[in-house]
Amino acid sequence: MKTLKVGICGWGNVATGMFNAIESNNNYITKAGVDINIACIGARRDNPKCNPGATPIFRDIFDIPEQDIDVVVELIGGVEVARELILKSIRAGKHVITANKAVIFNHGDEIFAEANKNKVKVLFEAAVCAGTPIVKMLKEELAPNKIKKISGMLNGTSNFILSNMEEGNEFDDTLELAQKEGYAEPDPSFDIEGVDAAHKIGLLSSIAYGSSLPPKDFYIEGITKIDKKDFIYAEMLGYTIKHLAISEDNEDKIELRAHPALVSKKSYLANLKGVRNGIEVDTDLIGKIHIAGSGAGQESTASGLISDIIHLANSNEDILNVVSSINQKPIKDFGEFSFQYYFFIEAEDNPGVMASITTRLAEESIGIESMVQKDELGKNIVPIILITDIFKEDKLEGIKDKILSLDTIKNLRTIRIESTD
Amino acid sequence: MKTLKVGICGWGNVATGMFNAIESNNNYITKAGVDINIACIGARRDNPKCNPGATPIFRDIFDIPEQDIDVVVELIGGVEVARELILKSIRAGKHVITANKAVIFNHGDEIFAEANKNKVKVLFEAAVCAGTPIVKMLKEELAPNKIKKISGMLNGTSNFILSNMEEGNEFDDTLELAQKEGYAEPDPSFDIEGVDAAHKIGLLSSIAYGSSLPPKDFYIEGITKIDKKDFIYAEMLGYTIKHLAISEDNEDKIELRAHPALVSKKSYLANLKGVRNGIEVDTDLIGKIHIAGSGAGQESTASGLISDIIHLANSNEDILNVVSSINQKPIKDFGEFSFQYYFFIEAEDNPGVMASITTRLAEESIGIESMVQKDELGKNIVPIILITDIFKEDKLEGIKDKILSLDTIKNLRTIRIESTD
């Protein structure tokens, strides 16, 4: 049995959740070989929901790294102060465990380099999908494999909203429901604009491919432009719509992106509904691995944090952070990607309109896989749904402008199609 | 970087697969902090499919533990000779990694006790679902949790056959196809009789609940009595049929069993098709975790074995095997379980037959949730399908006998229903 003395910085929901779980599940934790001793807490104020008993609370979180502890658990959130706290802890020879994806995304390279210099570890299982184990799985269980592609629904709020829209509900109503159920923040922009998912795939890409933290800018789009009708048209064509975060190793570049996409209704990711997170990892030896579980929540996050403490106790002290790259490839420009696209077009209902659209596409050498014209909007306006052949992303905006410049076209939106098998 | 000197015992498909994967994926393995040095091989004969280069081959596998190595990878299969080899390796101070579920199932307690005495580790990730990571996940990533229930489709052959029967094919044709595709052995009895799945759930139960290895006898039933028509009737009632291996912690006993069951078509396990393995782990902190991937195959097994070597290099030498129990509860007798049951009855088509069946059930205080009579067999014989209310397993045989004793009843089979949510 190894004893680890832990200092917790931050005393909100996640911190108290961890504190309580260490108490309630102590027999499971000791079975895994670790005796966790919460030695001190850093928090500006008490939390009426949790009494830490005899554990001293320091009002200045920066006092915590100076205590006689083995590891600092950083749960203050935010980026710049968290970075300072983590760096101070590292320089004081403390291991660091964090659930803070934003600070690792933005300052990971600096933090891991400093940690390796000081021979301590920085662990962040809970930063990606809370307690659902994906970080350590990539680092160890899947380590013998070439990771070909990681595709995930990494934001529970987005998945909840899209799953509800698939059932016929409006975006706004569903967002409101998500807020009521506690699945979305009062300011939901990080979730619904794709930033949260982008942070998480940035971290996973760093583990799998050694891409830098922060990574070079990559394409991030949220779910706010999806209309509930898109689900109806997507379904007619055998698809549903998911918000995906993807990283892929191709020959000379790393692909990294987060955006909504049509995915085949038969695919694994299409069938993951609700607030859960789900990940598909395509490997060379095992093939495709699927893992799904809760991606947020006080208790699930506590599990991820405690599993890092257990890992710390069970792991070889000489093995440091292996996040930095062995093979730093550049990140592929988004314009270089190629997709099939879903086009939703509202057009005047006249005999020439289909010809005028297909002509514009043909001028750009873009073929059409399928085309459906629906008669339902009334007022002489019809929706036209296209699935294009594959073409390069950097042609997309030009093509949209060209179609929208036609007098008969009233509206146009596009969604990329993610190929699955 | 830590170097580990490895001796391989056995030189068949799995061993050569591991040998090749260590060579082909060496850059991924070294990125995880390990330099694997295959120091020697123990094999009665060469393998024409794999040339080990300068690595010496010993004709007596029992010479391997005597070499200057850190770890013996046991890949000879079988039980008794494997046990001897593992014990000799342990006593020679070598760590042991094995993909051999049968030897761990039958002699785990003895092997782990001996390993702890000799301060070495015995790892067996590849013994359950090949490279799909479930063993280490239970040991570490999920370790902070109370594991409430583990439900898995742990035998790829059975899952392949049942998925094909669901599509309308006969058992025999599907088994033949599975053999042709390499998913089933020439003698498939271990797979289709449920023994392979039972071995795997025994191992997982030992990790999660500390049940002994070998465990006390528990209920094991294979898929050979399932008829393709059962899928049609199950579907009418909202179910499909899967072969499940289940371990569950209830208040004072451990539940352990492997048998076919009707599961709701909406459940996670119902939607896993084909030869893959899939597991649902119900935990108190994270909630339900799902993981699915290949459960067999040369390369997938190699991944599991190599991940154990990586784990060995990265883990604290002082932490030994935590398989033995902290809280050894007895295994629940199968007769004490309660289920809803699916009854398939072939009866003479006369007006009194339904009444005679329901009367027999009523005499035993067994209620009926639904009852369907189909008219399709011709010759005055009709199939009657019942879903019963929950009753105790130890009443089942008596009830079957009672119904079968009716002159009008020609055939009766039952399948348990696994409740899911």
Interface residues (C-beta under 8 A of the other chain):
Chain A: K2 A21 N25 N27 Y28 I29 T30 K31 A32 G33 E125 A130 G131 T132 P133 K136 M137 K139 E140 E141 L142 A143 P144 N145 K146 G210 N271 T283 D284 L285 I286 G287 K288 I289 H290 I291 A292 G293 S294 G297 E299 S300 A302 S303 I306 S307 I310 H311 A313 N314 S315 N316 E317 D318 I319 V322 I326 N327
Chain B: K2 A21 N25 N27 Y28 I29 T30 K31 A32 G33 E125 A130 G131 T132 P133 K136 M137 K139 E140 E141 L142 A143 P144 N145 K146 G210 N271 T283 D284 L285 I286 G287 K288 I289 H290 I291 A292 G293 S294 E299 S300 A302 S303 I306 S307 I310 H311 A313 N314 S315 N316 E317 D318 I319 V322 I326 N327
